[in-house]
Amino acid sequence: MANANVNWKKRILVPLWVIRILLMLLVIVIYALALGVVARDNDEYTKPAIGVVVIFMLMIVAVLLMDVLAIVLFLRDALKPKTFLILNVVQTSFWAGVLLLDIVAIAKDSEGRKYAYGIAFTVFVFLTFVALLIYASVQFHRVRKQAQRGHYAPTLNPGMPAPGYHPPSYGNVPYPQQQGTVYYSQSGHSVELSSTHTPYQSQGPAADYYNGQGVKPAQMV
């Protein structure tokens, strides 16, 4: 089921989601076992170690719940590119921090070879999150470009007057003004021929006659 704005690819999302969820469940189980081992230890470092393990497990659960949320939104056809990108940025940032801590631990330990399997596992998990982050970023920028292409700036029509433009008036008569041409027939009835536009008023001595009294009808004898 694809979102209305994004063509989500099931062949990309489903495998990565399945792999990541299984890996998160595996990590939770491993740290739960480690928590049991630390709890049985009686030295002075027990409580701080338990606190670190519990905090790490809670973060793993949060990452897992983010994937569950994305799946639910996807099934409801409500997964938006921006939301999906933010979720993957948070998840990938968390595993980038875990990978960095593992690298620092190996660098400080003289016998770093024994942590090779652990660092390889962390790198694999990190890559699964990077892959989905890249896909989310590509979809987000694609939808953003499509949205920008869908908005066009209005162009001015040279045949249309500019906003706020008013045609000039000539004298007391605005342009254009319609006047009818009338003549009287021999029977004395008036007949209107047509309407014409008078683009201006008469100037000079004839102005009072035409502008004040209008056009005089012609008498037919």
N, C-alpha and C positions, 0 to 999 in steps of 0.2 A: 504494500500500500504506500504510494508515493505522496509526498507533500505537494500541495497545489503550486508552490513556487519553486521547488527543487525536485529534480529527477534523481532521488536517492537510489543508489545501486545496492540491491540486496546481496549480490555476490561479493561485495566489498564489506558491507556492514555486518552481515550475519556471521561470517567466519571469524572476523576480528572480535566481535562481541563474545562469541562462544569461547574463543581462546582466552580472552582477558578475564572473563568470569571464572573459568576453570582455574586460571593461574591465581586469581585473588582468593578463591576458596582454598587452594593448596597452601598459599602463604598464611592464611588465617589458621589453618590446621597446624602448620609447622610451628607457628608462634604460640599457639595454644599449648602444644606439647612443651615448647621451651619455657613457657610460663609455669607449667607444672614442675619442671625440673628446677627452675630458679626458686620456686616457692618452697621446695624441700631443702634448699641450702640454708644453713644456719649462720653464715658469716655476716659480717657487718655491711656487705654490699647488697644484701638480698632486697631490701625495700627499694632502693633507687633502681635496681635492675628490673624489679617488677613494674615500677612506674613507667620505665622506658618501654618495656614490652607492651604494657596496656595501651599507652599512647599510640604506639606504632600500629597496634591491632585496630584501634579506633579509626585511625587514618585509612587503613586498608579497607575497613568496612565502609567508610565514607566514599572512597573511590569506587567500590563495588556498587553502592547505591546510586552513584551518578550514572553508571552504565545502565542500571535498571530503569532509572528515570528516562534516559534517552530512548530505551527500547519501548517503554510505555508511550511516550510521545510519538514515536515512530508508528506504532500500531494504531494510534488514534489519529494519525495523519495531522499531527500538530507539532512536529519537530521542525523548528525554525533554524536556519543556518547560523544565526548569531548565537542562539542558545547552545546549539551543538558545539560551536567553536569555543565558547567560554568553558563549557564542561571539559572539553579535551585539553584546553590550556591548563586548567587547574590540575587535572589528572597527570598530564605529562610533566608538569612542573614538580609535582610530588615525587615521581619516580626519577626525575633528573637529580633531585636532592638526595634520594637514596643511593643512586649510583655514585654521586660525588662522595658521599660518606664512605662507601665501600672502597673507593679508590684511595681515599686518604688513609683508611685503616690498613689497607694492603701496603701502602707506601711506608707507614710507620712500623710495620711488623717485619722483622728480619726473615721470617719464614712465610713469606707471602704466597708461596706456591700452594699451600694447603687451602687457601681461600679462592683458588682459581675456579672451582666449580660454582661457588657462591656468586662470584662476580660475573661469570658467564650467564647464570640464571637471571641476575639483575639486568644485564644488558639485553637479554632476550625479551624480558617483560617491558623494558623501556622502549625497545623498538616497536613492539605492538602498539604502544600508545602513540609513538611518533607517527606511525603509519596512518592511524585514524586522525591524528591532528592535521597531517598534510591534506588528507581528503576533506576534512571539515573546512580547512582554510581555502582550498580550491573552490568548493561549492559556495562558500560565503562570498568570495570575490566575484565569482561568476554571476551570482544573483544580484550583487551590487552593481555590476556593469550593466546588466539587463535593465535594472531599475533606472539607471542614469540615461540609458538610451531611450527609455519610454517617455521622457519628459523633454519636450521641445520648446524652445523660446519662441513666442509669437513674433511673426514677421510683419512688418508694416506693409499695407496695401497702398501703392502709390495712387490708386484711384479713389481711396477713401480719405476724407478730411482728417486732419490730426485731432486728437482729443482736445476739447476746449475751444475748437475753432468755430466761429460764428460768421456767417456771410455778411459782408458790409451792407449797410443801408444807405439809400440815396434820398436825401431830404427826409420827409416824414413817412415815406413809403418803403418798407423793407423789401429787399430783393429775395426771391422773385415775387411779383405781384400779378395777380390775374385780373384782367378786365375783359368784359364781354363787349363785342361789337354788335350794335343793334341798329337796324334801319326800319323805317315805317313803310309799309306797302301802300298802294293806292287806296286800299280799303280802310286804312287807318290802324291796322293791327301791327304790333311790333313783332319782329322775327329776330331771334338771336342766332348769329351765324356760327361763331366759334369763340373759344377762349384763347387769348394770346397773352404772352408774358411781356410785361413792361419792365425792362431791366433798369430803367432810370427814369427820372422825372425831367420834365422840360425845364430848361433854364432860360432866363431872360424875360422879355415882356410877355411871352406866351405862357409863362409858368402859372400866372394867376388864373388864366383862362382854363388851361388843361388840368392843372393840379387842383385848383379850387372847385371848379364846377364839373369836371369830368368831360368826357367826349360828347359833344352834342350830336344827337341823331340827325341824319340827313332826311329832309322832307322830300318825298316824291310827289310831284304835282301831276 
